[in-house]
Amino acid sequence: MPEPHLSVVIPFYNEEACAGPLLEELEAVLGRLDFANEIVAVDDGSTDGTLNILRVAAEKRPRIRVLALARNYGQTAALSAGFDASRGSLILAMDGDGQNDPADIPRLVAALTAGFDLVSGWRRERSETALSRRWPSQAANRIIRAATGIPLHDFGCTLKLYRRDFLDSF
């Protein structure tokens, strides 16, 4: 079996305060992996300094590539653009706002290489208030689990690792 190549795809929208620290954390984690990897940072039409931070980081670090969308298309479109531009046999999606911990990446890779096509994160400690986001999310997760029969705890968590061939099958 060939060595994996991991593409980390991150949509950013007005994440000026988070982008630099997140990329530094990612660099540290990815630098410890023993296989090829890249970061595909997708700026989703930010109106703050996010795009500049991403471009400066890419100039300093060869593993970072930046895609700049012309306007804000939303997280799904930004992820799709990043998936299309990625080169890896494994594709990891994560939030650009610091909700996902890069230190979890090796565990996700280990789980996926154990024979799964998709490994999903789980937002265990969310910062949103219960009424505004958590309860509706919990209700939606119950409905989706019941409708699909898939025993996933958190369908809304962006942190997911896919095999490219699995994604390409849709």
DSSP file with accessible surface (Angstrom, degrees, kcal/mol):
  #  RESIDUE AA STRUCTURE BP1 BP2  ACC     N-H-->O    O-->H-N    N-H-->O    O-->H-N    TCO  KAPPA ALPHA  PHI   PSI    X-CA   Y-CA   Z-CA
    1    1 A M              0   0  198      0, 0.0     0, 0.0     0, 0.0     0, 0.0   0.000 360.0 360.0 360.0 131.3    0.0    0.0    0.0
    2    2 A P        -     0   0  117      0, 0.0     0, 0.0     0, 0.0     0, 0.0  -0.273 360.0 -91.4 -68.5 154.5    1.5    3.4   -0.9
    3    3 A E        -     0   0  135      1,-0.1    86,-0.1    86,-0.0    32,-0.1  -0.372  48.5-110.6 -60.7 140.6    2.4    5.9    1.7
    4    4 A P        -     0   0   28      0, 0.0    32,-0.5     0, 0.0     2,-0.4  -0.314  20.3-152.1 -71.1 157.8   -0.5    8.3    2.4
    5    5 A H  E     -a   36   0A  53     30,-0.1    85,-2.4     2,-0.0    84,-1.2  -0.984  16.0-149.6-128.3 119.3   -0.4   12.0    1.5
    6    6 A L  E     -ab  37  90A   0     30,-2.4    32,-2.2    -2,-0.4     2,-0.5  -0.792  10.7-167.7 -98.7 128.0   -2.5   14.2    3.8
    7    7 A S  E     -ab  38  91A   0     83,-2.8    85,-3.2    -2,-0.5     2,-0.7  -0.970   7.8-157.4-110.3 122.5   -4.2   17.3    2.6
    8    8 A V  E     -ab  39  92A   0     30,-2.6    32,-3.5    -2,-0.5     2,-0.5  -0.907  10.8-163.4 -99.6 116.2   -5.6   19.5    5.4
    9    9 A V  E     +ab  40  93A   0     83,-3.6    85,-1.9    -2,-0.7    32,-0.2  -0.902  10.4 178.7-106.5 123.2   -8.3   21.8    4.0
   10   10 A I  E     -a   41   0A   0     30,-2.6    32,-3.1    -2,-0.5     2,-0.4  -0.964  17.8-151.6-130.1 116.8   -9.3   24.8    6.1
   11   11 A P  E     -a   42   0A  11      0, 0.0    85,-0.8     0, 0.0     2,-0.4  -0.716  17.0-165.4 -82.9 134.3  -11.9   27.4    5.1
   12   12 A F  E     +a   43   0A   1     30,-3.4    32,-3.3    -2,-0.4     2,-0.4  -0.984  14.8 173.3-120.3 132.5  -11.2   30.8    6.6
   13   13 A Y  S    S-     0   0   95     -2,-0.4    32,-0.1    30,-0.2    30,-0.1  -0.914  78.0 -28.0-139.0 109.1  -13.7   33.7    6.8
   14   14 A N  S    S+     0   0   52     -2,-0.4     3,-0.2     1,-0.1    35,-0.0   0.914  88.0 142.0  51.6  51.7  -12.7   36.7    8.8
   15   15 A E    >>  +     0   0   46      1,-0.2     4,-2.8     2,-0.1     3,-0.8  -0.207   8.9 140.8-112.0  39.3  -10.4   34.7   11.1
   16   16 A E  H 3> S+     0   0   98      1,-0.3     4,-0.6     2,-0.2    -1,-0.2   0.865  73.7  46.4 -51.7 -41.5   -7.6   37.2   11.3
   17   17 A A  H 34 S+     0   0   89     -3,-0.2    -1,-0.3     1,-0.2    -2,-0.1   0.786 121.3  36.5 -75.4 -26.1   -7.0   36.5   15.0
   18   18 A C  H <> S+     0   0   39     -3,-0.8     4,-2.5     2,-0.1     5,-0.3   0.732  97.0  77.3 -97.7 -28.2   -7.0   32.7   14.6
   19   19 A A  H  X S+     0   0    0     -4,-2.8     4,-2.4     1,-0.2     5,-0.2   0.912  96.0  44.4 -57.8 -52.0   -5.3   32.1   11.2
   20   20 A G  H  X S+     0   0   18     -4,-0.6     4,-2.2     2,-0.2    -1,-0.2   0.959 116.7  43.8 -60.8 -53.2   -1.7   32.6   12.3
   21   21 A P  H  > S+     0   0   67      0, 0.0     4,-2.4     0, 0.0    -1,-0.2   0.903 113.8  52.0 -60.4 -38.3   -1.7   30.6   15.5
   22   22 A L  H  X S+     0   0    5     -4,-2.5     4,-2.7     1,-0.2    -2,-0.2   0.939 109.6  48.7 -63.9 -44.9   -3.7   27.8   13.9
   23   23 A L  H  X S+     0   0    0     -4,-2.4     4,-2.6    -5,-0.3    -1,-0.2   0.893 110.7  51.6 -63.8 -36.5   -1.2   27.5   11.0
   24   24 A E  H  X S+     0   0  121     -4,-2.2     4,-2.0     2,-0.2    -1,-0.2   0.928 110.9  47.4 -64.6 -44.4    1.7   27.4   13.5
   25   25 A E  H  X S+     0   0   97     -4,-2.4     4,-2.2     1,-0.2    -2,-0.2   0.918 112.8  49.7 -61.1 -43.8    0.0   24.6   15.5
   26   26 A L  H  X S+     0   0    0     -4,-2.7     4,-3.4     1,-0.2     5,-0.3   0.909 107.2  54.1 -61.6 -44.3   -0.7   22.7   12.3
   27   27 A E  H  X S+     0   0   38     -4,-2.6     4,-2.1     1,-0.2    -1,-0.2   0.911 108.9  49.3 -56.5 -43.1    2.9   23.1   11.1
   28   28 A A  H  X S+     0   0   50     -4,-2.0     4,-0.6     2,-0.2    -1,-0.2   0.929 115.8  42.1 -63.7 -45.5    4.1   21.6   14.4
   29   29 A V  H >< S+     0   0    8     -4,-2.2     3,-1.2     1,-0.2     4,-0.4   0.947 116.5  46.8 -67.6 -48.5    1.8   18.6   14.2
   30   30 A L  H >< S+     0   0    1     -4,-3.4     3,-1.2     1,-0.3     5,-0.2   0.837 104.0  63.1 -65.8 -30.6    2.3   18.0   10.5
   31   31 A G  H 3< S+     0   0   49     -4,-2.1    -1,-0.3    -5,-0.3    -2,-0.2   0.731 100.4  54.1 -65.7 -20.5    6.0   18.2   10.8
   32   32 A R  T << S+     0   0  177     -3,-1.2    -1,-0.3    -4,-0.6    -2,-0.2   0.534  86.5 100.7 -90.3  -8.6    6.0   15.2   13.1
   33   33 A L    <   -     0   0   30     -3,-1.2     4,-0.1    -4,-0.4    -3,-0.0  -0.522  69.8-140.3 -76.6 148.0    4.1   13.0   10.6
   34   34 A D  S    S+     0   0  139     -2,-0.2     2,-0.3     2,-0.1    -1,-0.1   0.010  77.6  62.2-100.3  29.4    6.3   10.6    8.7
   35   35 A F  S    S-     0   0   28     -5,-0.2   -30,-0.1   -32,-0.1    -2,-0.1  -0.957  95.6 -74.8-146.2 165.1    4.5   11.0    5.4
   36   36 A A  E     +a    5   0A  58    -32,-0.5   -30,-2.4    -2,-0.3     2,-0.3  -0.214  54.0 167.5 -61.5 146.2    3.8   13.8    2.9
   37   37 A N  E     -a    6   0A  20    -32,-0.2     2,-0.3    -4,-0.1   -30,-0.2  -0.985  15.9-170.3-156.6 161.9    1.3   16.5    3.8
   38   38 A E  E     -a    7   0A   7    -32,-2.2   -30,-2.6    -2,-0.3     2,-0.5  -0.962  19.4-131.5-149.0 161.8    0.0   19.9    2.8
   39   39 A I  E     -ac   8  64A   0     24,-3.0    26,-3.0    -2,-0.3     2,-0.7  -0.989  13.0-164.4-118.8 125.2   -2.3   22.6    4.0
   40   40 A V  E     -ac   9  65A   0    -32,-3.5   -30,-2.6    -2,-0.5     2,-0.6  -0.927  10.8-166.9-109.4 102.6   -4.9   24.1    1.6
   41   41 A A  E     -ac  10  66A   0     24,-3.0    26,-2.7    -2,-0.7     2,-0.6  -0.834   1.8-162.8 -94.1 119.7   -6.0   27.3    3.2
   42   42 A V  E     -ac  11  67A   0    -32,-3.1   -30,-3.4    -2,-0.6     2,-0.7  -0.911   7.2-153.4-109.1 113.1   -9.2   28.7    1.5
   43   43 A D  E     -ac  12  68A   3     24,-3.3    26,-2.9    -2,-0.6     2,-1.1  -0.785   7.2-155.2 -85.2 118.3  -10.0   32.3    2.1
   44   44 A D        -     0   0    5    -32,-3.3    30,-0.3    -2,-0.7    -1,-0.1  -0.371  64.0 -64.9 -93.8  53.6  -13.8   32.5    1.7
   45   45 A G  S    S-     0   0   15     -2,-1.1    27,-0.4    24,-0.4    -1,-0.1   0.828  71.9-169.2  74.3  33.5  -14.0   36.2    0.8
   46   46 A S        -     0   0   20    -34,-0.3    -1,-0.1    25,-0.1     5,-0.1  -0.194  18.5-159.8 -56.6 146.3  -12.7   37.6    4.1
   47   47 A T  S    S+     0   0  119      4,-0.0    -1,-0.1     3,-0.0     2,-0.1   0.357  73.5  62.1-108.4   1.5  -13.0   41.4    4.6
   48   48 A D  S    S-     0   0   53      0, 0.0     3,-0.4     0, 0.0     4,-0.2  -0.142 112.2 -71.8-104.4-152.7  -10.4   41.6    7.4
   49   49 A G  S  > S+     0   0   21      1,-0.2     4,-2.1     2,-0.1     5,-0.2   0.283  95.1 109.1 -91.0  14.1   -6.7   40.8    7.2
   50   50 A T  H  > S+     0   0    0      1,-0.2     4,-2.5     2,-0.2     5,-0.2   0.921  75.6  51.3 -57.7 -49.3   -7.1   37.0    7.0
   51   51 A L  H  > S+     0   0   36     -3,-0.4     4,-2.6     1,-0.2    -1,-0.2   0.914 109.7  50.3 -59.2 -41.2   -6.1   36.6    3.3
   52   52 A N  H  > S+     0   0  108     -4,-0.2     4,-2.6     1,-0.2    -1,-0.2   0.923 109.4  51.1 -62.9 -42.4   -2.9   38.6    3.9
   53   53 A I  H  X S+     0   0   48     -4,-2.1     4,-2.3     1,-0.2    -1,-0.2   0.926 111.5  48.2 -60.7 -43.3   -2.0   36.4    6.9
   54   54 A L  H  X S+     0   0    0     -4,-2.5     4,-2.4     1,-0.2    -2,-0.2   0.923 111.8  49.0 -64.0 -43.2   -2.5   33.3    4.8
   55   55 A R  H  X S+     0   0  129     -4,-2.6     4,-1.8     2,-0.2    -2,-0.2   0.904 111.2  49.0 -65.4 -41.3   -0.4   34.6    1.9
   56   56 A V  H  X S+     0   0   50     -4,-2.6     4,-1.3     2,-0.2    -1,-0.2   0.924 111.5  50.2 -63.1 -42.7    2.5   35.6    4.2
   57   57 A A  H  X S+     0   0    6     -4,-2.3     4,-1.8    -5,-0.2     3,-0.3   0.915 109.2  51.5 -61.8 -41.6    2.4   32.2    5.9
   58   58 A A  H  < S+     0   0   26     -4,-2.4    -1,-0.2     1,-0.2    -2,-0.2   0.840 105.0  56.2 -66.3 -32.8    2.4   30.5    2.5
   59   59 A E  H  < S+     0   0  163     -4,-1.8    -1,-0.2     1,-0.2    -2,-0.2   0.847 115.1  38.6 -65.8 -31.5    5.5   32.5    1.4
   60   60 A K  H  < S+     0   0  155     -4,-1.3    -2,-0.2    -3,-0.3    -1,-0.2   0.706 118.0  48.3 -89.7 -24.9    7.4   31.2    4.5
   61   61 A R    ><  -     0   0   57     -4,-1.8     3,-1.9    -5,-0.1    -1,-0.2  -0.938  63.1-158.7-127.7 112.9    6.1   27.6    4.5
   62   62 A P  T 3  S+     0   0  132      0, 0.0    -1,-0.1     0, 0.0    -4,-0.1   0.726  89.4  64.8 -65.2 -20.6    6.1   25.5    1.4
   63   63 A R  T 3  S+     0   0   67    -25,-0.1   -24,-3.0     2,-0.0     2,-0.5   0.640  88.0  85.8 -77.9 -10.2    3.5   23.1    2.6
   64   64 A I  E <   -c   39   0A   7     -3,-1.9     2,-0.4    -6,-0.2   -24,-0.2  -0.796  54.0-179.2 -97.3 128.2    0.8   25.9    2.7
   65   65 A R  E     -c   40   0A  57    -26,-3.0   -24,-3.0    -2,-0.5     2,-0.5  -0.960  14.1-147.9-119.9 144.3   -1.2   26.7   -0.4
   66   66 A V  E     -c   41   0A  38     -2,-0.4     2,-0.4   -26,-0.2   -24,-0.2  -0.940  10.8-170.0-118.4 131.4   -3.8   29.5   -0.5
   67   67 A L  E     -c   42   0A  47    -26,-2.7   -24,-3.3    -2,-0.5     2,-0.6  -0.970  10.7-158.7-111.9 133.8   -7.0   29.7   -2.5
   68   68 A A  E     -c   43   0A  47     -2,-0.4     2,-0.2   -26,-0.2   -24,-0.2  -0.952   5.6-151.0-117.2 113.0   -8.8   33.1   -2.4
   69   69 A L        -     0   0   37    -26,-2.9   -24,-0.4    -2,-0.6   -23,-0.1  -0.578  21.2-124.3 -79.9 147.0  -12.5   33.0   -3.3
   70   70 A A  S    S-     0   0   97     -2,-0.2     2,-0.3   -26,-0.1    -1,-0.1   0.770  86.2  -6.9 -65.5 -28.1  -13.8   36.2   -4.9
   71   71 A R  S    S-     0   0  146    -28,-0.1     2,-0.8     0, 0.0   -25,-0.1  -0.917  96.4 -64.2-153.5 179.2  -16.5   36.6   -2.3
   72   72 A N        +     0   0   65    -27,-0.4   -27,-0.1    -2,-0.3     3,-0.1  -0.626  50.3 163.1 -77.8 110.0  -18.0   34.8    0.7
   73   73 A Y        -     0   0  112     -2,-0.8     4,-0.3     1,-0.2    -1,-0.2   0.503  51.8-104.3-101.3 -13.2  -19.6   31.7   -0.7
   74   74 A G     >  -     0   0   23    -30,-0.3     4,-2.3     1,-0.1    -1,-0.2  -0.144  35.8 -71.9 104.6 161.9  -20.0   29.8    2.6
   75   75 A Q  H  > S+     0   0   83      1,-0.2     4,-2.8     2,-0.2     5,-0.2   0.877 125.5  53.8 -61.0 -41.3  -18.2   27.0    4.3
   76   76 A T  H  > S+     0   0  119      1,-0.2     4,-2.4     2,-0.2    -1,-0.2   0.936 111.9  44.3 -62.7 -45.3  -19.5   24.2    2.1
   77   77 A A  H  > S+     0   0   43     -4,-0.3     4,-2.5     2,-0.2    -1,-0.2   0.896 113.5  51.4 -65.8 -39.4  -18.3   25.9   -1.1
   78   78 A A  H  X S+     0   0    0     -4,-2.3     4,-2.3     2,-0.2    -2,-0.2   0.918 111.0  47.8 -64.7 -42.3  -15.0   26.8    0.4
   79   79 A L  H  X S+     0   0   26     -4,-2.8     4,-3.0     2,-0.2     5,-0.2   0.931 110.7  52.0 -63.0 -43.1  -14.4   23.2    1.5
   80   80 A S  H  X S+     0   0   59     -4,-2.4     4,-2.5    -5,-0.2    -2,-0.2   0.923 109.7  48.9 -59.9 -43.8  -15.4   21.9   -1.9
   81   81 A A  H  X S+     0   0   28     -4,-2.5     4,-1.7     1,-0.2    -1,-0.2   0.917 113.0  48.2 -62.0 -42.0  -12.9   24.3   -3.6
   82   82 A G  H  X S+     0   0    0     -4,-2.3     4,-1.3     2,-0.2    -2,-0.2   0.903 110.0  51.0 -66.0 -40.6  -10.2   23.1   -1.1
   83   83 A F  H  < S+     0   0   35     -4,-3.0     3,-0.5     1,-0.2    -2,-0.2   0.931 110.2  50.3 -60.9 -45.0  -11.0   19.4   -1.8
   84   84 A D  H  < S+     0   0  131     -4,-2.5    -1,-0.2     1,-0.2    -2,-0.2   0.857 114.4  44.1 -61.8 -35.4  -10.8   20.0   -5.5
   85   85 A A  H  < S+     0   0   28     -4,-1.7    -1,-0.2    -5,-0.2    -2,-0.2   0.627  93.1 104.8 -85.1 -13.5   -7.4   21.7   -5.1
   86   86 A S     <  -     0   0   10     -4,-1.3   -79,-0.1    -3,-0.5     5,-0.1  -0.285  52.1-162.4 -72.7 156.1   -6.0   19.2   -2.7
   87   87 A R        +     0   0  157      3,-0.1    -1,-0.1   -81,-0.1     4,-0.1   0.455  50.7 111.2-112.3  -8.6   -3.4   16.6   -3.8
   88   88 A G        -     0   0    1      2,-0.1   -82,-0.2     1,-0.1     3,-0.1  -0.274  64.3-141.4 -78.3 158.6   -3.6   14.1   -0.9
   89   89 A S  S    S+     0   0   55    -84,-1.2    75,-2.8     1,-0.1     2,-0.4   0.631 101.5  47.6 -83.0 -17.4   -4.9   10.6   -0.8
   90   90 A L  E    S-bD   6 163A   5    -85,-2.4   -83,-2.8    73,-0.2     2,-0.5  -0.987  76.4-163.0-121.6 136.1   -6.3   11.5    2.6
   91   91 A I  E     -bD   7 162A   0     71,-2.8    71,-2.9    -2,-0.4     2,-0.5  -0.975   2.1-166.9-126.8 122.0   -8.2   14.8    3.1
   92   92 A L  E     -bD   8 161A   0    -85,-3.2   -83,-3.6    -2,-0.5     2,-0.4  -0.921   4.6-159.9-108.8 126.7   -8.9   16.4    6.4
   93   93 A A  E     +bD   9 160A   1     67,-3.0    67,-1.7    -2,-0.5     2,-0.3  -0.882  20.5 163.3-102.6 135.8  -11.4   19.2    6.8
   94   94 A M        -     0   0    0    -85,-1.9     2,-0.1    -2,-0.4    -2,-0.0  -0.987  38.2 -97.7-149.3 157.3  -11.2   21.5    9.8
   95   95 A D        -     0   0   12     -2,-0.3     3,-0.5   -85,-0.2     5,-0.3  -0.424  18.2-143.9 -72.7 150.3  -12.5   24.8   10.9
   96   96 A G  S    S+     0   0    3    -85,-0.8   -74,-0.1     1,-0.2    -1,-0.1   0.414  88.8  75.4 -91.5   1.2  -10.3   27.9   10.6
   97   97 A D  S    S-     0   0   54    -75,-0.1    -1,-0.2   -79,-0.0   -85,-0.1   0.311 111.8-102.9 -99.4   9.2  -11.6   29.5   13.9
   98   98 A G  S    S+     0   0   47     -3,-0.5    -2,-0.1     2,-0.1   -79,-0.0   0.525  85.8 123.4  87.2   5.1   -9.7   27.3   16.3
   99   99 A Q        +     0   0   80      2,-0.1     2,-0.4    24,-0.0    -3,-0.1   0.788  66.7  62.4 -68.1 -27.7  -12.6   25.0   17.2
  100  100 A N  S    S-     0   0    9     -5,-0.3    -2,-0.1    23,-0.0    -6,-0.0  -0.852  82.7-133.3-104.3 138.3  -10.6   21.9   16.1
  101  101 A D    >   -     0   0   75     -2,-0.4     3,-2.3     1,-0.1     4,-0.3  -0.772   2.7-151.2 -92.6 117.4   -7.4   20.9   17.8
  102  102 A P  G >  S+     0   0    1      0, 0.0     3,-2.0     0, 0.0    -1,-0.1   0.793  92.9  73.7 -56.6 -25.2   -4.6   20.0   15.3
  103  103 A A  G 3  S+     0   0   53      1,-0.3     4,-0.4     2,-0.1    -2,-0.0   0.713  86.9  64.2 -63.0 -17.3   -3.2   17.6   18.0
  104  104 A D  G <> S+     0   0   45     -3,-2.3     4,-2.0     1,-0.2     3,-0.3   0.639  78.7  87.8 -77.9 -14.6   -6.1   15.3   17.1
  105  105 A I  H <> S+     0   0    1     -3,-2.0     4,-2.7    -4,-0.3     5,-0.3   0.910  82.9  51.8 -57.6 -48.1   -4.9   14.7   13.6
  106  106 A P  H  > S+     0   0   55      0, 0.0     4,-2.5     0, 0.0    -1,-0.2   0.907 110.8  49.6 -59.0 -36.1   -2.5   11.8   14.3
  107  107 A R  H  > S+     0   0  171     -4,-0.4     4,-2.2    -3,-0.3    -2,-0.2   0.895 111.1  49.1 -67.6 -39.1   -5.4    9.9   16.1
  108  108 A L  H  X S+     0   0   16     -4,-2.0     4,-2.6     2,-0.2    -1,-0.2   0.929 111.9  48.7 -64.9 -43.3   -7.7   10.6   13.2
  109  109 A V  H  X S+     0   0   10     -4,-2.7     4,-2.8     1,-0.2    -2,-0.2   0.928 110.5  51.2 -62.3 -43.1   -5.1    9.3   10.7
  110  110 A A  H  X S+     0   0   59     -4,-2.5     4,-0.6    -5,-0.3    -1,-0.2   0.918 111.6  47.6 -61.4 -41.5   -4.5    6.2   12.8
  111  111 A A  H ><>S+     0   0   36     -4,-2.2     3,-0.7     1,-0.2     5,-0.7   0.926 113.4  47.5 -65.9 -43.2   -8.2    5.4   12.9
  112  112 A L  H >X5S+     0   0    0     -4,-2.6     3,-1.9     1,-0.2     4,-1.0   0.925 109.4  51.9 -66.2 -42.8   -8.7    6.0    9.2
  113  113 A T  H 3<5S+     0   0   75     -4,-2.8    -1,-0.2     1,-0.3    -2,-0.2   0.613  94.0  75.0 -72.8  -7.4   -5.7    3.8    8.2
  114  114 A A  T <<5S-     0   0   79     -3,-0.7    -1,-0.3    -4,-0.6    -2,-0.2   0.440 131.8 -75.6 -81.0   0.3   -7.1    1.0   10.4
  115  115 A G  T <45S+     0   0   56     -3,-1.9     2,-0.2     1,-0.3    -2,-0.2   0.527  91.4 124.1 124.3   7.9   -9.7    0.5    7.6
  116  116 A F     << -     0   0  123     -4,-1.0    -1,-0.3    -5,-0.7     3,-0.1  -0.584  48.0-150.7 -95.4 160.9  -12.3    3.2    7.7
  117  117 A D  S    S+     0   0   79      1,-0.3    46,-2.0    -2,-0.2     2,-0.3   0.638  85.2  23.5 -97.3 -22.2  -13.3    5.5    4.8
  118  118 A L  E     -E  162   0A  64     44,-0.2     2,-0.4    -7,-0.1    -1,-0.3  -0.991  59.1-171.2-148.0 134.6  -14.3    8.4    7.0
  119  119 A V  E     -E  161   0A  22     42,-2.3    42,-2.9    -2,-0.3     2,-0.4  -0.999  16.3-157.7-126.9 131.7  -13.4    9.5   10.6
  120  120 A S  E     -E  160   0A  28     -2,-0.4    40,-0.2    40,-0.2    33,-0.1  -0.880   8.9-133.6-115.6 143.3  -15.3   12.3   12.2
  121  121 A G        -     0   0   11     38,-3.8     2,-0.4    -2,-0.4    33,-0.3  -0.217  16.6-138.9 -77.8 176.9  -14.5   14.6   15.1
  122  122 A W        -     0   0  112     31,-0.1     2,-1.5    34,-0.1     3,-0.2  -0.960   7.9-138.3-145.2 118.9  -16.9   15.4   18.0
  123  123 A R        +     0   0   40     -2,-0.4     3,-0.3     1,-0.2   -23,-0.0  -0.611  33.5 167.3 -78.9  92.1  -17.3   18.8   19.5
  124  124 A R        +     0   0  180     -2,-1.5     2,-0.6     1,-0.3    -1,-0.2   0.886  68.3  34.0 -77.7 -41.2  -17.5   17.7   23.1
  125  125 A E  S    S-     0   0  188     -3,-0.2     2,-0.3     2,-0.0    -1,-0.3  -0.868  77.8-174.8-120.7  99.6  -17.1   21.1   24.8
  126  126 A R        -     0   0   34     -2,-0.6     8,-0.0    -3,-0.3   -27,-0.0  -0.673  23.8-147.0 -96.3 148.8  -18.8   23.8   22.7
  127  127 A S        +     0   0  114     -2,-0.3    -1,-0.1     2,-0.1     2,-0.0   0.633  67.9 100.6 -88.7 -12.8  -18.6   27.5   23.6
  128  128 A E  S    S-     0   0   36      1,-0.1    -2,-0.1     2,-0.1     2,-0.1  -0.311  82.6-100.1 -72.5 155.4  -22.1   28.4   22.3
  129  129 A T     >> -     0   0   92      1,-0.1     4,-1.9     5,-0.0     5,-1.3  -0.400  31.9-114.8 -71.5 154.6  -25.0   28.8   24.7
  130  130 A A  I  4>S+     0   0   33      1,-0.2     5,-2.7     2,-0.2    -1,-0.1   0.894 111.1  44.9 -59.6 -44.9  -27.4   25.9   25.0
  131  131 A L  I  45S+     0   0  129      1,-0.2    -1,-0.2     3,-0.2    -3,-0.0   0.894 113.6  48.1 -70.0 -37.7  -30.4   27.6   23.6
  132  132 A S  I  45S-     0   0   70      3,-0.1    -2,-0.2     1,-0.1    -1,-0.2   0.885 135.4 -15.2 -76.2 -37.6  -28.7   29.2   20.6
  133  133 A R  I  X5S+     0   0  134     -4,-1.9     4,-1.9     3,-0.1     5,-0.2   0.662 121.0  62.6-135.6 -41.7  -26.8   26.3   19.1
  134  134 A R  I  ><S+     0   0   94     -5,-1.3     4,-2.8     2,-0.2     5,-0.2   0.941 104.9  44.7 -66.1 -50.8  -26.3   23.3   21.3
  135  135 A W  H  ><S+     0   0  141     -5,-2.7     4,-2.5     2,-0.2     5,-0.2   0.940 115.2  47.1 -64.3 -46.0  -29.8   22.1   21.7
  136  136 A P  H  > S+     0   0   69      0, 0.0     4,-2.6     0, 0.0    -1,-0.2   0.914 113.7  50.2 -60.2 -37.4  -30.8   22.6   18.1
  137  137 A S  H  X S+     0   0   21     -4,-1.9     4,-2.7     2,-0.2    -2,-0.2   0.916 110.0  49.3 -65.2 -43.5  -27.7   20.8   17.1
  138  138 A Q  H  X S+     0   0   77     -4,-2.8     4,-2.1     2,-0.2    -1,-0.2   0.915 112.1  48.8 -62.1 -41.4  -28.4   17.9   19.5
  139  139 A A  H  X S+     0   0   35     -4,-2.5     4,-2.3     2,-0.2    -2,-0.2   0.931 111.7  49.1 -63.8 -44.3  -31.9   17.6   18.1
  140  140 A A  H  X S+     0   0   44     -4,-2.6     4,-2.8     1,-0.2     5,-0.2   0.913 109.1  52.8 -62.4 -41.7  -30.7   17.6   14.5
  141  141 A N  H  X S+     0   0   10     -4,-2.7     4,-2.6     1,-0.2    -1,-0.2   0.913 108.9  49.7 -61.3 -41.8  -28.1   14.9   15.3
  142  142 A R  H  X S+     0   0  141     -4,-2.1     4,-2.3     2,-0.2    -1,-0.2   0.924 112.5  47.4 -62.2 -44.2  -30.8   12.7   16.8
  143  143 A I  H  X S+     0   0  117     -4,-2.3     4,-2.7     2,-0.2    -2,-0.2   0.933 113.4  47.0 -64.0 -45.2  -33.0   13.2   13.7
  144  144 A I  H  X S+     0   0   64     -4,-2.8     4,-2.7     2,-0.2     6,-0.4   0.919 111.7  50.9 -65.0 -42.2  -30.2   12.5   11.3
  145  145 A R  H  X S+     0   0   72     -4,-2.6     4,-2.4    -5,-0.2    -1,-0.2   0.933 113.4  45.9 -59.1 -44.3  -29.0    9.4   13.2
  146  146 A A  H  < S+     0   0   88     -4,-2.3    -2,-0.2    -5,-0.2    -1,-0.2   0.906 116.3  45.0 -65.8 -40.4  -32.6    8.1   13.2
  147  147 A A  H  < S+     0   0   84     -4,-2.7    -2,-0.2    -5,-0.2    -1,-0.2   0.852 125.5  29.4 -73.4 -35.2  -33.1    8.8    9.5
  148  148 A T  H  < S-     0   0   73     -4,-2.7    -2,-0.2    -5,-0.2    -3,-0.2   0.680  90.8-133.6 -99.8 -22.6  -29.8    7.5    8.2
  149  149 A G     <  +     0   0   62     -4,-2.4    -4,-0.1    -5,-0.4    -3,-0.1   0.560  60.6 137.1  76.2   7.5  -29.0    4.7   10.7
  150  150 A I        -     0   0   90     -6,-0.4     2,-1.7    -5,-0.2    -1,-0.3  -0.779  52.6-143.6 -89.8 120.9  -25.5    6.1   11.0
  151  151 A P        +     0   0  121      0, 0.0     2,-0.4     0, 0.0    -1,-0.1  -0.195  46.7 144.6 -83.4  51.7  -24.4    6.2   14.6
  152  152 A L        -     0   0   41     -2,-1.7     3,-0.3     1,-0.1    -7,-0.1  -0.722  40.4-153.8 -90.7 136.1  -22.4    9.4   14.4
  153  153 A H  S    S+     0   0   84     -2,-0.4     2,-0.4     1,-0.2    -1,-0.1   0.895  82.2  24.9 -76.9 -41.9  -22.5   11.6   17.4
  154  154 A D    >   +     0   0    5    -33,-0.3     3,-1.1     1,-0.1    -1,-0.2  -0.767  54.9 172.5-133.9  89.5  -21.9   15.0   15.8
  155  155 A F  T 3  S+     0   0   49     -2,-0.4    -1,-0.1    -3,-0.3    -2,-0.1   0.758  81.1  59.7 -65.8 -24.9  -22.8   15.4   12.2
  156  156 A G  T 3  S+     0   0   42    -19,-0.1     2,-0.4   -33,-0.0    -1,-0.2   0.561  74.8 110.2 -85.0  -6.9  -22.1   19.2   12.4
  157  157 A C    <   -     0   0    2     -3,-1.1   -36,-0.2   -36,-0.2    -3,-0.1  -0.538  57.0-154.6 -72.5 125.7  -18.4   18.9   13.4
  158  158 A T        +     0   0   16     -2,-0.4     2,-0.8   -38,-0.1   -65,-0.2   0.821  67.7 101.0 -69.7 -29.2  -16.2   20.1   10.5
  159  159 A L        +     0   0    6    -67,-0.1   -38,-3.8   -39,-0.1     2,-0.3  -0.405  50.9 142.2 -65.5 101.0  -13.3   18.0   11.7
  160  160 A K  E     -DE  93 120A  23    -67,-1.7   -67,-3.0    -2,-0.8     2,-0.5  -0.998  39.5-151.1-143.2 143.8  -13.5   15.0    9.4
  161  161 A L  E     -DE  92 119A   0    -42,-2.9   -42,-2.3    -2,-0.3     2,-0.3  -0.970  21.3-176.7-118.6 127.4  -10.9   12.8    7.6
  162  162 A Y  E     -DE  91 118A  41    -71,-2.9   -71,-2.8    -2,-0.5     2,-0.4  -0.911  29.9-121.9-121.7 150.8  -11.7   11.2    4.3
  163  163 A R  E  >  -D   90   0A  38    -46,-2.0     4,-2.1    -2,-0.3     3,-0.3  -0.745  28.2-132.7 -81.9 135.9  -10.1    8.8    1.9
  164  164 A R  H  > S+     0   0   55    -75,-2.8     4,-3.0    -2,-0.4     5,-0.2   0.921 106.0  54.8 -58.3 -43.4  -10.0   10.5   -1.4
  165  165 A D  H  > S+     0   0  110    -76,-0.4     4,-0.6     1,-0.2    -1,-0.2   0.860 106.9  52.1 -63.4 -29.7  -11.3    7.5   -3.3
  166  166 A F  H >4 S+     0   0   52     -3,-0.3     3,-0.9     2,-0.2     4,-0.2   0.952 112.0  45.1 -67.2 -47.1  -14.3    7.5   -0.9
  167  167 A L  H >< S+     0   0   39     -4,-2.1     3,-1.5     1,-0.2    -2,-0.2   0.900 110.2  55.0 -61.7 -41.7  -15.0   11.1   -1.6
  168  168 A D  H 3< S+     0   0  109     -4,-3.0    -1,-0.2     1,-0.3    -2,-0.2   0.648  93.0  72.2 -69.0 -12.9  -14.5   10.6   -5.4
  169  169 A S  T <<        0   0   85     -3,-0.9    -1,-0.3    -4,-0.6    -2,-0.2   0.573 360.0 360.0 -79.7  -6.5  -17.1    7.8   -5.3
  170  170 A F    <         0   0  183     -3,-1.5    -3,-0.0    -4,-0.2    -4,-0.0  -0.655 360.0 360.0 -98.3 360.0  -20.0   10.3   -4.9
